[in-house]
Amino acid sequence: MLAAIVMFSCKGRNKLINSWKITTVEAKVPLSDSAKNVILKQGKLTFTEDGHVNGYLQSEITNGTYALTKGGKSLVIKDETGTPYPCESTITSDELILDSKEMKLTLKKI
C-alpha cells in the first residue's frame, strides 16, 4: 500500500518538474489590474527535480523550494526568505492550477 502512495506522489512530482507560464489570474482578494497584468506578463515558474523553484509568482523567486504532498494535491512554494505560499494544486500533463486563498492561477507548460 505504501509503495503505491510513494509512486503516486512521485508521478505528480514528475509532472510538475518543468517550466510553466501563468495564463490566467483569478483574484480572490482585491488585486489591481496593473498587479494582475504584471503577474500575467512575468509569471513563470520552473520546478527542478532537486526540490527548487525559480521564477515569478507575486514577486521574484530566485532560490525557492517547493513541497508537493497529498498525492500532488497540495503544493507549498517557499521563496528564498522561507515565506510559504501554500495552495491546492491540480497537475495534468500540460496544465498546472494553483489555488490559494489570495488567487487561483492557471499555468501552461512551456
C-alpha positions in Angstrom: 0.0 0.0 0.0 2.8 2.5 0.9 4.6 1.8 -2.3 1.6 2.8 -4.3 1.3 6.1 -2.4 5.0 6.8 -2.9 4.8 6.0 -6.6 1.7 8.2 -7.0 3.4 11.2 -5.3 6.5 10.8 -7.4 4.3 10.7 -10.5 2.8 14.1 -9.5 6.2 15.5 -8.8 7.5 14.2 -12.2 4.6 16.0 -14.0 5.5 19.2 -12.1 9.2 19.3 -13.0 9.2 21.7 -15.9 8.7 25.4 -16.7 5.2 26.8 -16.5 3.8 30.2 -17.7 0.9 31.8 -15.9 -2.0 32.3 -18.3 -4.9 33.1 -16.0 -5.2 35.0 -12.8 -8.5 34.8 -10.8 -8.1 37.1 -7.8 -10.0 36.2 -4.6 -8.9 39.4 -2.8 -8.7 42.9 -4.3 -6.0 43.0 -6.9 -5.4 45.9 -9.2 -5.4 45.4 -12.9 -1.8 46.6 -13.1 -0.7 44.0 -10.5 -2.7 41.3 -12.4 -1.0 42.3 -15.7 2.4 42.1 -14.1 1.7 38.6 -12.9 0.4 37.6 -16.3 3.3 39.2 -18.1 6.2 38.0 -15.8 4.5 35.0 -14.2 6.6 31.9 -14.8 7.8 29.0 -12.6 10.4 26.4 -13.2 10.4 23.4 -10.9 13.5 21.2 -10.7 14.0 17.6 -9.7 16.0 18.5 -6.6 13.1 20.5 -5.0 13.9 24.0 -6.1 11.7 26.6 -7.8 12.6 29.8 -9.6 10.6 32.4 -11.4 7.9 35.0 -10.7 4.7 34.4 -8.8 3.6 37.5 -6.9 7.2 38.5 -6.7 10.6 37.3 -7.9 11.6 33.8 -6.6 15.3 33.3 -7.2 16.2 30.4 -5.0 12.9 29.0 -3.7 11.9 25.5 -2.7 8.7 23.5 -3.0 7.0 20.6 -1.4 4.3 18.5 -3.2 2.2 16.4 -0.8 -1.2 14.7 -0.6 -0.6 12.8 -3.9 0.1 16.0 -5.8 -3.0 17.9 -4.4 -1.0 20.2 -2.1 1.9 22.4 -3.2 3.8 24.7 -0.9 6.3 27.1 -2.6 8.7 28.9 -0.3 10.7 31.9 -1.5 14.4 32.4 -0.7 13.4 34.0 2.7 11.3 30.9 3.6 7.9 32.7 3.2 5.5 29.8 2.4 2.8 30.1 -0.4 0.6 27.1 0.3 -2.0 26.2 -2.4 -4.1 23.3 -3.6 -2.6 22.0 -6.9 -4.0 20.2 -9.9 -1.4 18.9 -12.2 -2.0 17.5 -15.7 0.4 16.8 -18.5 0.2 20.4 -19.8 -1.6 22.4 -17.2 -1.0 23.4 -13.5 -3.7 25.0 -11.4 -2.6 26.7 -8.1 -5.4 27.7 -5.8 -4.5 29.8 -2.8 -6.6 32.0 -0.5 -5.4 35.1 -2.5 -5.9 33.9 -6.1 -6.3 31.0 -8.4 -3.6 30.7 -11.1 -3.6 28.6 -14.2 -0.3 27.8 -15.8 0.6 26.1 -19.1 3.7 24.0 -19.7 6.2 25.8 -21.9 
